[in-house]
Amino acid sequence: MPTFLQTILSTVTAAAIIAVATYLIKWGKRMSEVEDRMVQIGEEKLPKPTGALEFYDKGHRYAGTRMVPVPVKFRRPFKRQPKIVAALQKIDLGSIVGEMSNAAKPQGISNANNHRILVRVEDPGLEGFTLCFETWEDSIVFDVWACWIAVSG
């Protein structure tokens, strides 16, 4: 017949084993959640030569929008749909020169045209997305780089 002390010790031991087992189960669930979380980063530039030629409008013929899509493939596919953010990293812009003589130009007005550039994410998926570089009107864009970050979980 067990003594009172042995009964208490076996009860405490059983409770400790249950507590440890519960902790390990919860820890395992948390670890699987962490494993599902993934972050990937990268940078892309306007492809040469066609991308830059589509963007650079030497004759200023375009009155509308010019867009160059760049497909991006993740190094490893995500398990869950990631949130993707893109930002401009480097831009090389041009301007119109010599359209108006200095004598005819009103004070405070330059020959420079307006610069317009946009980068956005389209078609996000588990394996990649499309990074779109866009400009419009008389903007002259020689080169542009964008960086991105994708996060899931």
C-alpha positions in Angstrom: 0.0 0.0 0.0 1.4 3.3 -1.1 2.2 5.9 1.5 0.7 9.4 1.5 4.0 10.8 0.2 4.2 8.3 -2.6 0.7 9.2 -3.7 1.5 12.9 -3.8 4.7 12.3 -5.7 3.0 10.1 -8.3 0.2 12.7 -8.7 2.8 15.5 -9.1 4.8 13.4 -11.5 1.7 12.6 -13.6 0.7 16.3 -13.6 4.2 17.3 -14.7 4.2 14.8 -17.5 0.8 16.1 -18.7 2.1 19.7 -18.5 5.3 18.9 -20.4 3.3 17.0 -23.1 0.8 19.9 -23.4 3.7 22.3 -23.7 5.4 20.2 -26.4 2.2 19.9 -28.4 1.7 23.7 -28.3 5.3 24.3 -29.2 5.0 21.9 -32.1 2.0 23.8 -33.4 3.9 27.1 -33.0 6.9 25.7 -34.9 4.7 24.6 -37.8 3.2 28.1 -38.0 6.8 29.6 -38.0 7.8 27.1 -40.7 4.9 28.4 -42.9 6.1 31.9 -42.6 8.5 33.0 -45.3 10.2 36.2 -46.4 11.8 36.7 -49.8 13.4 39.9 -51.1 14.8 40.9 -54.5 15.4 43.6 -57.0 14.6 43.9 -60.7 15.5 46.4 -63.3 14.0 47.4 -66.6 15.1 44.8 -69.1 17.6 45.9 -71.8 17.4 46.7 -74.6 13.7 46.3 -75.4 12.4 47.6 -72.1 14.4 50.7 -72.1 13.5 51.4 -75.8 9.8 51.0 -75.0 10.3 53.5 -72.1 12.6 56.0 -73.8 10.6 58.1 -76.2 13.2 60.2 -78.0 10.7 61.6 -80.4 8.1 62.4 -77.7 5.5 60.6 -79.9 3.6 59.0 -77.0 0.7 60.8 -75.5 -0.4 57.8 -73.4 0.9 55.2 -71.1 3.9 53.0 -71.6 4.3 49.9 -69.5 6.9 47.1 -69.3 6.0 44.0 -67.4 8.8 42.0 -65.7 8.0 38.5 -64.6 9.5 37.6 -61.2 9.8 34.0 -60.0 10.4 33.3 -56.3 13.4 31.2 -55.3 11.1 28.9 -53.4 7.3 28.8 -53.8 5.2 30.0 -50.9 2.8 27.7 -49.1 0.4 30.6 -48.5 -0.4 33.7 -50.6 2.3 36.3 -49.8 1.8 40.0 -49.4 4.2 41.8 -51.9 5.4 45.3 -51.7 7.5 47.0 -54.4 9.3 50.3 -54.3 11.5 52.4 -56.7 15.1 51.9 -56.0 17.0 53.8 -58.8 15.7 55.9 -61.6 17.6 57.5 -64.6 15.4 60.2 -66.2 15.9 62.5 -69.1 14.5 65.9 -70.0 13.7 67.9 -73.1 16.4 70.3 -74.0 16.4 73.3 -76.3 12.7 73.7 -77.1 12.5 77.3 -76.0 15.2 80.0 -76.2 16.2 81.6 -72.9 14.9 85.0 -74.1 11.4 83.6 -74.8 11.3 81.5 -71.7 9.3 83.1 -68.8 11.3 83.5 -65.6 11.1 80.5 -63.3 10.2 78.0 -66.2 12.7 75.4 -67.2 13.0 73.3 -70.4 12.6 70.1 -68.3 9.6 68.0 -68.8 7.6 66.3 -66.0 9.0 62.9 -64.8 6.4 60.2 -64.2 7.3 56.7 -63.1 5.2 54.0 -61.4 6.1 50.5 -60.2 3.4 48.1 -59.1 2.8 44.4 -58.4 0.3 42.5 -60.6 -0.8 38.8 -60.6 0.7 37.8 -57.3 0.8 34.0 -56.8 2.6 31.3 -54.8 5.4 31.0 -57.4 5.9 34.6 -58.4 4.3 37.8 -59.7 4.6 40.5 -62.4 6.4 43.7 -61.6 5.1 46.5 -63.8 7.1 49.6 -64.7 5.0 52.4 -66.1 5.4 55.9 -67.4 3.2 58.2 -69.4 3.0 61.3 -71.5 6.4 63.0 -72.4 8.3 61.3 -69.6 11.8 60.1 -70.6 13.0 57.1 -68.6 16.4 55.6 -69.5 16.6 53.1 -66.7 14.7 52.1 -63.5 15.3 49.6 -60.7 12.8 48.4 -58.2 13.1 46.3 -55.0 10.5 44.1 -53.6 9.7 42.1 -50.5 7.2 39.2 -50.2 6.0 37.9 -46.9 3.5 35.1 -46.0 2.2 33.6 -42.9 
